[in-house]
Amino acid sequence: MRVQVEMTEQLQDYVESVSPDEPGLMRELRKRTDELPLRLMQVSPEEGQFLNVLVRALGVRRAIEVGVFTGYSLVSTAMALPEGGVVVGCDDNPEWTAIAMEFCERAGVADKVDMRLGDAVATLTQLVESGAAGTFDFVFIDADKENYGAYFELALTLLRQGGLILVDNVLWHGAVIDESAQDDETTALRAFNLRFRDDARVELCLLPFADGLTFAVKR
């Protein structure tokens, strides 16, 4: 029997009430981001907490984040890294990444962040060409959907065996099952979800958490 809980406003309030308190700095970052036109791209506090716990549980030392925006997930990840750990942030927007680095500084984790400003495909390719293939433990992909396939392929190359790729927004607010939705982002996500479903290079699962998360462990 398949059981699915509808996330009502009341249930969301309950989840927030029994979740750890959002740190004041993260709350300030979220409110700062709420002032931007594209504020809906920001991950939720619960997803930030999830990333932090996941990175700690996996013992991640070297991570990549594709799509930084204003840095809520980046700060969450960096705060979970051990001394000497690093997360490479990939984004092409100088305004957003400036906010991200401001809050990394204020959180005391800027020394764990290697921010790369520019086209993310080019950045990941440069990492491969520099000899970094097989050296990363974790990759979080949350950027332009049309390039998800390219990001995933490069992430696989950069990831060590047993490393994890986490891909956000794979359900795209339900649009992936709406046949009338034929925009570039939605069609790209449909293609991505099918393309890697049976990929022999990974162990993969898709969870209907947040806006849909795909987990892929490199074999």
C-alpha positions in Angstrom: 0.0 0.0 0.0 1.4 3.4 -1.0 1.0 6.0 1.6 1.6 9.7 0.9 1.1 12.5 3.4 -0.3 15.7 2.0 1.9 18.6 3.2 -0.7 21.0 4.4 0.1 24.4 5.9 -0.7 23.0 9.3 1.6 20.0 8.9 4.4 22.3 7.6 4.0 24.3 10.8 4.3 21.1 12.8 7.5 20.1 11.0 9.0 23.5 11.7 7.9 23.3 15.4 9.8 20.0 15.9 12.8 20.8 13.7 16.0 22.4 15.1 15.8 26.2 15.3 17.1 27.9 12.3 20.3 29.8 13.2 19.9 33.6 13.3 22.4 34.1 10.5 20.6 31.7 8.2 17.3 33.3 9.0 18.9 36.7 8.1 20.2 35.2 4.8 16.8 33.8 4.0 15.1 37.2 4.6 17.7 39.0 2.6 17.1 36.6 -0.3 13.3 37.1 0.0 13.9 40.7 -1.3 15.2 39.4 -4.6 12.9 38.8 -7.7 14.0 35.1 -7.9 13.7 34.4 -4.2 11.8 31.1 -4.9 15.1 29.6 -6.0 16.3 29.5 -2.4 16.2 26.2 -0.6 14.0 25.8 2.5 15.4 25.8 6.0 14.5 22.1 6.2 16.5 21.3 3.1 19.4 23.3 4.4 19.3 21.3 7.6 19.1 18.1 5.6 22.2 19.0 3.5 24.1 19.8 6.7 23.2 16.5 8.3 23.9 14.5 5.1 27.3 16.0 4.6 28.2 15.3 8.2 26.9 11.7 8.0 28.8 11.0 4.9 32.1 12.4 6.2 32.4 14.6 3.2 35.7 16.5 2.9 35.6 17.7 -0.8 32.3 18.9 -2.2 30.9 20.8 -5.2 27.8 22.9 -5.4 26.5 23.7 -8.9 24.2 26.7 -8.6 25.0 28.7 -5.5 22.4 31.5 -5.7 22.7 33.5 -2.4 24.3 30.7 -0.6 21.9 29.1 1.9 22.8 25.6 0.8 26.4 26.6 0.4 26.7 27.9 4.0 24.8 24.8 5.2 27.3 22.5 3.5 30.4 24.5 4.5 29.4 24.5 8.1 29.2 20.7 8.0 32.7 20.2 6.5 35.6 19.3 8.8 38.8 21.3 9.2 40.6 21.3 5.8 37.4 20.5 3.9 36.4 22.5 0.9 33.3 23.1 -1.2 33.7 24.4 -4.7 30.9 26.8 -5.6 29.9 27.2 -9.2 27.7 30.1 -10.3 27.7 32.9 -12.9 26.0 35.7 -11.1 28.4 38.1 -9.2 25.6 39.8 -7.3 24.2 36.5 -5.8 27.7 35.0 -5.1 28.7 38.3 -3.3 25.9 37.7 -0.9 26.8 34.1 -0.5 30.4 34.9 0.3 29.4 37.7 2.7 27.4 35.1 4.8 30.2 32.5 4.5 32.5 35.1 6.0 30.1 35.9 8.8 29.5 32.2 9.5 33.3 31.7 9.7 33.5 29.2 6.9 34.8 31.3 4.0 38.1 29.4 4.2 36.3 26.3 3.2 34.7 27.8 0.1 36.4 27.9 -3.3 34.0 30.1 -5.3 34.3 29.8 -9.1 32.4 32.5 -11.0 31.5 31.7 -14.6 29.8 29.0 -16.7 29.5 25.9 -14.5 30.1 23.5 -17.4 33.4 25.2 -18.1 34.3 25.3 -14.4 33.6 21.6 -13.9 35.5 20.8 -17.2 38.5 22.8 -15.9 38.5 20.8 -12.6 38.6 17.6 -14.7 41.4 18.9 -16.8 43.4 20.0 -13.7 43.5 16.4 -12.5 40.7 16.5 -10.0 38.8 13.5 -11.5 37.8 11.0 -8.8 38.7 13.3 -5.9 35.3 14.6 -4.7 33.0 13.0 -2.2 29.7 14.9 -2.9 28.1 17.0 -5.6 24.9 19.0 -5.2 23.3 20.1 -8.4 20.7 22.9 -8.2 21.2 25.2 -11.3 19.7 25.7 -14.8 17.7 22.6 -15.6 18.7 22.5 -19.3 22.3 21.6 -18.3 21.5 19.0 -15.7 22.7 16.2 -18.0 26.0 17.9 -18.6 26.5 18.7 -14.9 25.7 15.1 -14.0 28.2 13.6 -16.4 31.0 15.9 -15.2 30.0 15.3 -11.6 30.4 11.5 -12.2 33.9 12.1 -13.5 34.9 14.3 -10.6 33.3 12.0 -8.0 35.2 9.1 -6.3 33.7 5.7 -6.2 31.1 5.6 -3.5 30.6 9.4 -3.7 27.1 10.9 -3.9 25.4 13.2 -6.4 22.3 15.0 -5.1 20.1 16.6 -7.7 17.4 19.1 -6.7 14.0 20.1 -8.4 13.6 16.9 -10.4 9.8 17.0 -9.9 9.6 20.7 -10.9 6.5 21.4 -8.8 4.7 18.6 -10.5 5.2 20.0 -14.0 7.1 16.8 -15.2 3.8 15.0 -15.4 1.8 17.8 -16.9 1.7 17.1 -20.6 0.8 20.7 -21.4 4.1 21.9 -19.9 6.5 21.9 -22.8 8.9 24.7 -21.7 12.7 24.0 -22.0 13.2 23.5 -18.3 10.4 21.0 -17.9 11.3 19.0 -21.0 15.0 19.0 -19.9 14.0 17.6 -16.5 11.9 14.8 -18.0 14.8 13.8 -20.2 17.2 13.9 -17.3 15.0 11.7 -15.1 14.7 9.1 -17.9 18.3 9.3 -19.0 19.9 8.3 -15.8 17.2 6.0 -14.4 18.9 2.8 -15.4 22.5 4.1 -15.6 24.8 1.2 -14.7 27.4 3.7 -13.4 25.2 4.6 -10.3 22.9 3.4 -7.7 20.0 5.8 -8.0 16.8 6.7 -6.2 14.3 9.6 -6.4 12.6 10.9 -3.3 9.5 13.2 -3.4 11.1 15.4 -0.7 11.0 19.2 -1.2 10.7 19.6 -5.0 12.1 16.1 -5.7 15.6 14.9 -5.0 17.6 12.4 -7.0 20.4 10.5 -5.1 23.0 8.8 -7.2 25.9 6.9 -5.7 28.8 6.3 -8.0 29.6 2.6 -8.4 
